[in-house]
Amino acid sequence: MGILKWFCKMFKCESTCMFNETEYNHSHHHNKLSDYNLKYKDMEKIHRILSKRQMKLTLTKVKDIMEI
């Protein structure tokens, strides 16, 4: 059993692949979620994904920029 686990670990993927940014459409990211007709299950999935990710730091106010 130990040899089988060791063999499986040899083929484990640890890649950091990303989407091809040139072909990915970002235009819908500017819309609010309330603009879409989403079911409750859709909202649960979105919430589950967003709770695992960190937010990007975006400086939109002059006050925020001056503090850095």
DATAZI-V610069 format. One record per residue. RES is the residue in one small letter. SS is DSSP state (h for helix, s for strand, l for the rest). Layout:
res:RES ss:SS
res:RES ss:SS
This chain:
res:m ss:l
res:g ss:h
res:i ss:h
res:l ss:h
res:k ss:h
res:w ss:h
res:f ss:h
res:c ss:h
res:k ss:h
res:m ss:h
res:f ss:l
res:k ss:l
res:c ss:l
res:e ss:l
res:s ss:l
res:t ss:l
res:c ss:l
res:m ss:l
res:f ss:l
res:n ss:l
res:e ss:l
res:t ss:l
res:e ss:l
res:y ss:l
res:n ss:l
res:h ss:l
res:s ss:h
res:h ss:h
res:h ss:h
res:h ss:h
res:n ss:l
res:k ss:l
res:l ss:h
res:s ss:h
res:d ss:h
res:y ss:l
res:n ss:l
res:l ss:l
res:k ss:l
res:y ss:h
res:k ss:h
res:d ss:h
res:m ss:h
res:e ss:h
res:k ss:h
res:i ss:h
res:h ss:h
res:r ss:h
res:i ss:h
res:l ss:h
res:s ss:h
res:k ss:h
res:r ss:l
res:q ss:l
res:m ss:l
res:k ss:l
res:l ss:l
res:t ss:l
res:l ss:l
res:t ss:l
res:k ss:l
res:v ss:h
res:k ss:h
res:d ss:h
res:i ss:h
res:m ss:h
res:e ss:h
res:i ss:l
